[in-house]
């Protein structure tokens, strides 16, 4: 076994993967602690040292994986993501670059690739994107139609939430989230007593129906992902006894056919 194969065995091993997961978790905790001024004031040196040690481990891991897998490394989307995050982490701090370096916390998303159930969830979400885009387009159309109707119905109420089409659509979007829709409705009912009819209908269509459609699309994609991940039953190989039985049955069928043909009518 050559050096490259030995390195690949190590980096693909379960123990090595668990060690990297532990480093990722520790690094995520350290980055979270660095957001606290009190902890930085008391343990800033320790947190900085742990951050640099985790970054060194990530660099060594990345180099080892590149050496072991070579160009195959870039065929894995998660590996490309790791490569990008490590490169961002190596950028010098200061100015606007410090904002980019904050993306180091995204490395915690590597845990998704380690857990099969989480991988299925992510795959199902990616699979459901076309259906979700269609539903999102339908929701935008619903907001636009409702915004035009609400502007014509309640534009003369003097309420700034319905002063123009943009603010009306924003108000209707707030209603679809269920945030304060009853307050908006009751304020308009002072000048428009039948405003509740519009709001109840829009809430039923825009919130309950659309939300259930979103859930059904994701659940359907999740079910398809689970079905595809299940191992398919493999048919048992045909043995010599099965072949012998089949040949005897074929010979018996030929004899029955010959007797039937010789029978006088």
C-alpha positions in Angstrom: 0.0 0.0 0.0 1.4 3.4 -1.1 1.6 6.6 0.9 -1.5 8.1 -0.9 -3.6 5.0 -0.1 -2.6 5.1 3.5 -3.5 8.8 3.8 -6.8 8.1 2.1 -7.5 5.3 4.5 -6.8 7.6 7.4 -8.9 10.6 6.2 -11.8 8.4 5.2 -11.7 6.5 8.5 -14.5 6.8 11.1 -12.1 7.8 13.9 -10.7 10.7 11.8 -14.2 11.9 10.8 -15.3 11.8 14.5 -12.2 13.8 15.5 -13.0 16.5 12.8 -16.6 16.6 13.9 -15.3 17.3 17.5 -13.1 20.1 16.2 -15.9 21.6 14.2 -18.2 21.6 17.3 -15.5 23.1 19.5 -14.7 25.8 16.9 -18.4 26.7 16.5 -18.6 27.1 20.3 -15.5 29.3 20.3 -16.8 31.5 17.6 -20.0 31.8 19.5 -18.1 32.8 22.7 -16.2 35.4 20.7 -19.5 37.3 20.2 -19.6 38.0 24.0 -17.6 41.1 25.0 -17.3 39.8 28.6 -15.9 36.4 27.6 -13.5 38.1 25.1 -12.3 40.4 27.9 -11.7 37.5 30.3 -10.6 34.7 27.9 -9.8 36.4 24.7 -6.3 34.9 24.5 -7.6 31.4 25.0 -10.4 31.8 22.5 -8.0 33.2 19.9 -5.6 30.3 20.5 -8.4 27.7 20.2 -9.6 29.4 17.0 -6.1 29.3 15.4 -5.6 25.7 16.5 -8.9 24.7 14.9 -8.0 26.5 11.7 -4.6 24.7 11.7 -6.4 21.3 12.0 -8.8 22.3 9.2 -5.9 23.2 6.9 -4.1 20.0 7.6 -7.2 18.0 7.0 -7.9 19.8 3.7 -4.4 19.3 2.5 -4.5 15.6 3.4 -7.8 15.1 1.6 -6.5 16.9 -1.5 -3.5 14.7 -1.5 -5.5 11.5 -1.0 -8.3 12.2 -3.5 -6.6 14.6 -5.9 -9.1 15.8 -8.5 -11.9 13.6 -7.1 -12.0 16.0 -4.1 -13.6 18.7 -6.2 -16.4 16.4 -7.5 -18.0 16.4 -4.0 -20.0 19.5 -3.3 -19.4 19.3 0.4 -15.7 19.1 -0.2 -15.8 22.2 -2.4 -17.7 24.0 0.4 -15.0 23.0 2.9 -12.3 24.3 0.6 -14.1 27.6 0.2 -14.7 28.1 3.9 -11.1 27.3 4.8 -9.8 29.7 2.1 -12.0 32.4 3.6 -10.7 31.7 7.1 -7.2 32.2 5.9 -7.9 35.8 4.7 -6.3 38.5 6.9 -8.6 40.1 9.4 -9.4 43.8 9.4 -11.9 46.1 7.8 -14.5 44.5 5.5 -12.6 41.2 5.5 -13.6 40.6 9.1 -17.2 40.3 7.9 -16.2 37.7 5.4 -14.2 35.8 8.0 -17.4 35.5 10.1 -18.6 33.0 7.6 -16.3 30.5 9.3 -19.3 29.5 11.4 -20.8 28.0 8.2 -18.3 25.1 8.6 -20.6 23.7 11.2 -22.9 22.8 8.4 -20.5 20.0 7.6 -22.3 18.1 10.3 -25.2 17.7 7.8 -23.1 15.5 5.6 -22.2 13.2 8.5 -25.8 12.4 9.6 -27.8 10.3 7.0 -31.2 11.6 8.2 -30.0 15.2 7.8 -28.7 14.5 4.4 -32.1 13.1 3.4 -33.8 16.3 4.7 -31.4 18.5 2.7 -31.8 16.4 -0.4 -35.6 16.5 -0.1 -35.5 20.3 0.2 -33.3 20.6 -2.9 -35.7 18.2 -4.8 -38.7 20.2 -3.8 -37.3 23.5 -5.1 -39.2 23.5 -8.4 -42.5 22.9 -6.7 -41.7 25.6 -4.0 -40.8 28.1 -6.8 -44.2 27.4 -8.4 -46.0 27.9 -5.1 -43.9 31.1 -4.4 -44.9 32.5 -7.8 -48.6 31.7 -7.0 -48.2 33.5 -3.7 -46.7 36.6 -5.3 -49.6 36.6 -7.8 -52.0 36.3 -4.9 -50.4 39.2 -3.1 -50.5 41.3 -6.2 -54.2 40.6 -6.9 -55.1 41.1 -3.3 -53.0 44.3 -3.1 -54.9 45.8 -6.1 -58.2 44.9 -4.6 -57.4 46.2 -1.1 -56.0 49.4 -2.6 -59.3 50.0 -4.4 -61.4 49.0 -1.4 -59.5 50.7 1.5 -57.4 53.3 -0.2 -59.8 56.1 0.9 -59.7 55.1 4.5 -56.7 57.3 5.3 -54.8 54.3 6.7 -51.1 54.6 5.6 -50.9 50.8 5.4 -53.1 51.0 2.4 -51.9 54.3 1.0 -50.3 52.8 -2.1 -49.8 49.5 -3.8 -46.4 48.8 -2.3 -47.5 49.4 1.3 -50.7 47.4 0.7 -48.8 44.4 -0.6 -46.5 44.6 2.4 -49.5 44.7 4.8 -51.1 41.7 3.1 -47.8 39.8 3.4 -47.8 40.6 7.1 -51.3 39.2 7.2 -50.3 35.9 5.6 -47.8 35.4 8.4 -50.6 35.8 10.9 -49.0 38.9 12.5 -51.5 41.4 13.8 -54.0 40.8 11.1 -57.0 41.2 13.5 -55.7 44.7 14.5 -55.5 45.7 10.8 -59.0 44.4 10.2 -60.6 46.0 13.2 -59.0 49.4 12.4 -60.5 49.3 8.9 -63.9 48.2 10.2 -64.3 51.6 11.7 -64.7 53.1 8.3 -65.5 49.9 6.3 -67.8 47.6 8.4 -67.6 44.8 5.9 -63.8 44.7 5.7 -63.7 41.5 7.7 -65.1 39.6 4.6 -62.0 40.5 2.6 -59.5 39.7 5.4 -61.1 36.4 6.4 -61.1 35.2 2.7 -57.6 36.4 2.1 -56.4 34.8 5.3 -58.0 31.4 4.5 -56.5 31.4 1.0 -53.2 33.1 1.6 -52.2 31.5 4.9 -53.9 28.2 5.5 -54.2 27.0 1.9 -50.7 28.1 0.8 -49.1 26.9 4.0 -50.6 23.4 3.6 -49.5 23.4 -0.1 -45.9 24.2 0.9 -45.9 21.4 3.6 -47.4 18.9 1.1 -44.7 19.6 -1.5 -41.9 19.2 1.1 -43.5 16.0 2.5 -43.9 14.5 -1.0 -40.2 15.2 -1.7 -39.2 13.7 1.6 -41.2 10.6 0.9 -39.7 10.2 -2.5 -36.2 10.6 -1.0 -36.9 8.0 1.7 -38.2 5.6 -0.9 -35.2 6.1 -3.1 -32.8 5.6 -0.2 -34.2 2.2 0.8 -32.3 -0.8 -0.5 -34.0 -2.5 -3.4 -34.6 -6.3 -3.0 -32.1 -8.3 -4.9 -33.6 -11.4 -6.6 -32.0 -14.6 -5.5 -29.7 -16.2 -8.0 -31.0 -19.3 -9.8 -29.5 -22.5 -8.6 -29.0 -25.7 -10.4 -32.0 -27.3 -8.7 -34.2 -24.5 -9.9 -32.9 -25.0 -13.5 -33.6 -28.8 -13.2 -37.1 -28.2 -12.0 -37.8 -25.7 -14.8 -36.5 -28.2 -17.4 -38.6 -31.0 -16.0 -41.7 -28.8 -16.0 -41.0 -27.8 -19.6 -40.7 -31.4 -20.6 -43.9 -32.3 -18.8 -45.7 -29.5 -20.6 -44.5 -30.8 -23.9 -45.7 -34.3 -23.1 -49.2 -33.0 -22.1 -49.4 -30.9 -25.3 -48.4 -34.0 -27.4 -51.1 -36.2 -25.6 -53.7 -33.6 -26.2 -52.8 -33.3 -29.9 -53.0 -37.2 -30.4 -56.4 -37.4 -28.6 -59.2 -38.3 -31.2 -61.9 -35.7 -31.5 
